């Protein structure tokens, strides 16, 4: 619904999306993000699907050493990085986890 509203507006400069495509199939989700890239000046999205990373240039990453949720809110470091660097970091972490097994 919100995607439809956004597409009907002209001169959209910034769009915030929170799990906006989580209920959609992957092909429809891809179509929606392509329309978004054509229609909006910039967009920020929160999502759990890793395939959405290809529609973004940068990642906002929240880092914490705490395992307690209450502590994590106070002890979180936030960084931004290029999506390419983020993908490399994820691959390195995955390799480290595999080596520890």
N, C-alpha and C positions, 0 to 999 in steps of 0.2 A: 504494500500500500504506500509506504513512504517513498519507495523508488518511483512509483507512478507520479506522486506529487512533485518530486524533484524534477522529473522529466518534463512536466507541464510548465514549470517555471522557466523564465528566461533569465540569463545572466546570473546563474547560481555560482557563487564564489567559493563557498566552503560547505561541505557535507560531512556530518558525523554519522557513522553507521555502527550499530551495536548488534552483532549477530543478525544483520539484516537479510542475509541469504541462507541462513542455516537450515531452513525448511525446504529449500529449493534443490532440485537435482543439480549435479555439477554442470551439465551443458547449459541449463537456464541461468545458473549463477554466473557462468562465464559471459553469457550474453548481457546480463545485467551490468557487470563490471565494465564491459566494453562500452555500453551506453553511458555509464557513469563517467568514464574517461573522456568521452566526447562532449558531455553536457556540463560538467562541473569544473571549476577552476582548480580546486584542490579537494581532497577527501581524506578522512581519517576513519579507519574501520577497526573494530574489535571483532576477532573471530578465532575459532578454534581449528578451523580447517587449514591444514598446511598448504594446500594448493592455492589459497588466496594470496600467498606471499608474492606470487608472480605479477600481481596487479599493483604492487607497491614498490616504491623506490627506497624507502627507509623503514626501519623498525624501531619502536620504542620498547625498551627492555627494562623490566623491573627485576633487580637482583637482590637477594637476601641470603644470609647464612642461617637465619633462624628457621627452625621447624615449627615454632609456635605461631599460630596466626596473629595473636595479639602483638607479639614482638615484631613480626614481619612488617606490620603497618608503620612502626616507628624506626625500624632498622633497614629500610629498603633504599637502595641506591638506584636511581633511574638514569639510563643512558639512551642516546639515539645513535644508530649506526646505519650504514648503507645496508640494503638487503643482501648484497653480495657478502659483506663481512659477517652479517648475522648467519647466513647459510653456512659459511665456513666455520663459525664458532659452534653451531649446532653439530656439524659433521665431526669436529674435534671432540666435543663432549660425548658424542655417540661412540667414537673410537676409543676414548678413555674408558667409558663404561664397559665396552666389550672386552677390553684388555684386562679389566679387573675381575672378570668372571672366570 
